[in-house]
Amino acid sequence: MTVRDPADPARVCAVLRQAASVLLGYPDEAFFERLPVVYRALLALPDSAPRADLTGFCDHAASTPELELGAHYVATFDLRRRRTLHLTYYTDGDTRRRGHALAEVKAEYAACGWELEAPELPDHLAVLLEFAARGDARRGEALLVRFQPGLELLRAALRACGTPYAAVLDAVAATLPAPHAGHREAVRRLAAAGPPAEEVGLAPYGGPVPLGMPGPRPGGAPAAEGAR
């Protein structure tokens, strides 16, 4: 992960999103190896609130034992508490529609030649951020905006439970346009009623999707690739 021109807004946004992608991966050995690289890349950016959010989380992660941070990650990103990193869950829940939504996200990746090789679902926030940072910025931002109600619900839930991961979501939100009225209403509906329910699983989607990132970790998150 490098910063060629820290004054270039598009480049700054890409580095922030790539850093957030890495930090939202399961904190295994590879995560801790990438952490100093992420930290240095962030320090090369102009001072800003999202940079401070992400460097602050880096400091927290670096000072927390691996097993402790891993246990916290698993406890934090819990679907039952509406704190999943899989964003189609917020819009489609456990319904047949979710399979179609996942296929649409995968099609967006394929349309710009994005190679997907690891068995994580394509709606995982770390994967979406990786795509927006290193794949196609325009398509990637459009996907993030599409799932903005779920992002905002997750962000609020992380704040409510007091986890340091809330700062990472704050940084992600800062790279996006402010939610419009329709998205704010969708957040209110999701907060009140929760995602749609239909216990049919993901069979219509056709099984695991290869995603260009290391394999699944406990808690369902990959360690995002790209911090180089």
Secondary structure as a PSIPRED ss2 file (coil, helix, strand):
# PSIPRED VFORMAT (PSIPRED V4.0)

   1 M C   1.000  0.000  0.000
   2 T C   1.000  0.000  0.000
   3 V C   1.000  0.000  0.000
   4 R C   1.000  0.000  0.000
   5 D C   1.000  0.000  0.000
   6 P C   1.000  0.000  0.000
   7 A C   1.000  0.000  0.000
   8 D C   1.000  0.000  0.000
   9 P H   0.000  1.000  0.000
  10 A H   0.000  1.000  0.000
  11 R H   0.000  1.000  0.000
  12 V H   0.000  1.000  0.000
  13 C H   0.000  1.000  0.000
  14 A H   0.000  1.000  0.000
  15 V H   0.000  1.000  0.000
  16 L H   0.000  1.000  0.000
  17 R H   0.000  1.000  0.000
  18 Q H   0.000  1.000  0.000
  19 A H   0.000  1.000  0.000
  20 A H   0.000  1.000  0.000
  21 S H   0.000  1.000  0.000
  22 V H   0.000  1.000  0.000
  23 L H   0.000  1.000  0.000
  24 L C   1.000  0.000  0.000
  25 G C   1.000  0.000  0.000
  26 Y C   1.000  0.000  0.000
  27 P C   1.000  0.000  0.000
  28 D C   1.000  0.000  0.000
  29 E H   0.000  1.000  0.000
  30 A H   0.000  1.000  0.000
  31 F H   0.000  1.000  0.000
  32 F H   0.000  1.000  0.000
  33 E H   0.000  1.000  0.000
  34 R H   0.000  1.000  0.000
  35 L H   0.000  1.000  0.000
  36 P H   0.000  1.000  0.000
  37 V H   0.000  1.000  0.000
  38 V H   0.000  1.000  0.000
  39 Y H   0.000  1.000  0.000
  40 R H   0.000  1.000  0.000
  41 A H   0.000  1.000  0.000
  42 L H   0.000  1.000  0.000
  43 L H   0.000  1.000  0.000
  44 A C   1.000  0.000  0.000
  45 L C   1.000  0.000  0.000
  46 P C   1.000  0.000  0.000
  47 D C   1.000  0.000  0.000
  48 S C   1.000  0.000  0.000
  49 A H   0.000  1.000  0.000
  50 P H   0.000  1.000  0.000
  51 R H   0.000  1.000  0.000
  52 A H   0.000  1.000  0.000
  53 D H   0.000  1.000  0.000
  54 L H   0.000  1.000  0.000
  55 T H   0.000  1.000  0.000
  56 G H   0.000  1.000  0.000
  57 F H   0.000  1.000  0.000
  58 C H   0.000  1.000  0.000
  59 D H   0.000  1.000  0.000
  60 H H   0.000  1.000  0.000
  61 A H   0.000  1.000  0.000
  62 A H   0.000  1.000  0.000
  63 S C   1.000  0.000  0.000
  64 T C   1.000  0.000  0.000
  65 P C   1.000  0.000  0.000
  66 E H   0.000  1.000  0.000
  67 L H   0.000  1.000  0.000
  68 E H   0.000  1.000  0.000
  69 L H   0.000  1.000  0.000
  70 G H   0.000  1.000  0.000
  71 A H   0.000  1.000  0.000
  72 H H   0.000  1.000  0.000
  73 Y H   0.000  1.000  0.000
  74 V H   0.000  1.000  0.000
  75 A H   0.000  1.000  0.000
  76 T H   0.000  1.000  0.000
  77 F C   1.000  0.000  0.000
  78 D C   1.000  0.000  0.000
  79 L H   0.000  1.000  0.000
  80 R H   0.000  1.000  0.000
  81 R H   0.000  1.000  0.000
  82 R C   1.000  0.000  0.000
  83 R C   1.000  0.000  0.000
  84 T C   1.000  0.000  0.000
  85 L C   1.000  0.000  0.000
  86 H E   0.000  0.000  1.000
  87 L C   1.000  0.000  0.000
  88 T H   0.000  1.000  0.000
  89 Y H   0.000  1.000  0.000
  90 Y H   0.000  1.000  0.000
  91 T H   0.000  1.000  0.000
  92 D H   0.000  1.000  0.000
  93 G C   1.000  0.000  0.000
  94 D C   1.000  0.000  0.000
  95 T C   1.000  0.000  0.000
  96 R H   0.000  1.000  0.000
  97 R H   0.000  1.000  0.000
  98 R H   0.000  1.000  0.000
  99 G H   0.000  1.000  0.000
 100 H H   0.000  1.000  0.000
 101 A H   0.000  1.000  0.000
 102 L H   0.000  1.000  0.000
 103 A H   0.000  1.000  0.000
 104 E H   0.000  1.000  0.000
 105 V H   0.000  1.000  0.000
 106 K H   0.000  1.000  0.000
 107 A H   0.000  1.000  0.000
 108 E H   0.000  1.000  0.000
 109 Y H   0.000  1.000  0.000
 110 A H   0.000  1.000  0.000
 111 A H   0.000  1.000  0.000
 112 C C   1.000  0.000  0.000
 113 G C   1.000  0.000  0.000
 114 W C   1.000  0.000  0.000
 115 E C   1.000  0.000  0.000
 116 L C   1.000  0.000  0.000
 117 E C   1.000  0.000  0.000
 118 A C   1.000  0.000  0.000
 119 P C   1.000  0.000  0.000
 120 E C   1.000  0.000  0.000
 121 L C   1.000  0.000  0.000
 122 P C   1.000  0.000  0.000
 123 D C   1.000  0.000  0.000
 124 H E   0.000  0.000  1.000
 125 L H   0.000  1.000  0.000
 126 A H   0.000  1.000  0.000
 127 V H   0.000  1.000  0.000
 128 L H   0.000  1.000  0.000
 129 L H   0.000  1.000  0.000
 130 E H   0.000  1.000  0.000
 131 F H   0.000  1.000  0.000
 132 A H   0.000  1.000  0.000
 133 A H   0.000  1.000  0.000
 134 R H   0.000  1.000  0.000
 135 G C   1.000  0.000  0.000
 136 D C   1.000  0.000  0.000
 137 A H   0.000  1.000  0.000
 138 R H   0.000  1.000  0.000
 139 R H   0.000  1.000  0.000
 140 G H   0.000  1.000  0.000
 141 E H   0.000  1.000  0.000
 142 A H   0.000  1.000  0.000
 143 L H   0.000  1.000  0.000
 144 L H   0.000  1.000  0.000
 145 V H   0.000  1.000  0.000
 146 R H   0.000  1.000  0.000
 147 F C   1.000  0.000  0.000
 148 Q H   0.000  1.000  0.000
 149 P H   0.000  1.000  0.000
 150 G H   0.000  1.000  0.000
 151 L H   0.000  1.000  0.000
 152 E H   0.000  1.000  0.000
 153 L H   0.000  1.000  0.000
 154 L H   0.000  1.000  0.000
 155 R H   0.000  1.000  0.000
 156 A H   0.000  1.000  0.000
 157 A H   0.000  1.000  0.000
 158 L H   0.000  1.000  0.000
 159 R H   0.000  1.000  0.000
 160 A H   0.000  1.000  0.000
 161 C H   0.000  1.000  0.000
 162 G C   1.000  0.000  0.000
 163 T C   1.000  0.000  0.000
 164 P C   1.000  0.000  0.000
 165 Y H   0.000  1.000  0.000
 166 A H   0.000  1.000  0.000
 167 A H   0.000  1.000  0.000
 168 V H   0.000  1.000  0.000
 169 L H   0.000  1.000  0.000
 170 D H   0.000  1.000  0.000
 171 A H   0.000  1.000  0.000
 172 V H   0.000  1.000  0.000
 173 A H   0.000  1.000  0.000
 174 A H   0.000  1.000  0.000
 175 T C   1.000  0.000  0.000
 176 L C   1.000  0.000  0.000
 177 P C   1.000  0.000  0.000
 178 A C   1.000  0.000  0.000
 179 P C   1.000  0.000  0.000
 180 H C   1.000  0.000  0.000
 181 A H   0.000  1.000  0.000
 182 G H   0.000  1.000  0.000
 183 H H   0.000  1.000  0.000
 184 R H   0.000  1.000  0.000
 185 E H   0.000  1.000  0.000
 186 A H   0.000  1.000  0.000
 187 V H   0.000  1.000  0.000
 188 R H   0.000  1.000  0.000
 189 R H   0.000  1.000  0.000
 190 L H   0.000  1.000  0.000
 191 A H   0.000  1.000  0.000
 192 A H   0.000  1.000  0.000
 193 A H   0.000  1.000  0.000
 194 G C   1.000  0.000  0.000
 195 P C   1.000  0.000  0.000
 196 P C   1.000  0.000  0.000
 197 A C   1.000  0.000  0.000
 198 E C   1.000  0.000  0.000
 199 E C   1.000  0.000  0.000
 200 V C   1.000  0.000  0.000
 201 G C   1.000  0.000  0.000
 202 L C   1.000  0.000  0.000
 203 A H   0.000  1.000  0.000
 204 P H   0.000  1.000  0.000
 205 Y H   0.000  1.000  0.000
 206 G C   1.000  0.000  0.000
 207 G C   1.000  0.000  0.000
 208 P C   1.000  0.000  0.000
 209 V C   1.000  0.000  0.000
 210 P C   1.000  0.000  0.000
 211 L C   1.000  0.000  0.000
 212 G C   1.000  0.000  0.000
 213 M C   1.000  0.000  0.000
 214 P C   1.000  0.000  0.000
 215 G C   1.000  0.000  0.000
 216 P C   1.000  0.000  0.000
 217 R C   1.000  0.000  0.000
 218 P C   1.000  0.000  0.000
 219 G C   1.000  0.000  0.000
 220 G C   1.000  0.000  0.000
 221 A C   1.000  0.000  0.000
 222 P C   1.000  0.000  0.000
 223 A C   1.000  0.000  0.000
 224 A C   1.000  0.000  0.000
 225 E C   1.000  0.000  0.000
 226 G C   1.000  0.000  0.000
 227 A C   1.000  0.000  0.000
 228 R C   1.000  0.000  0.000
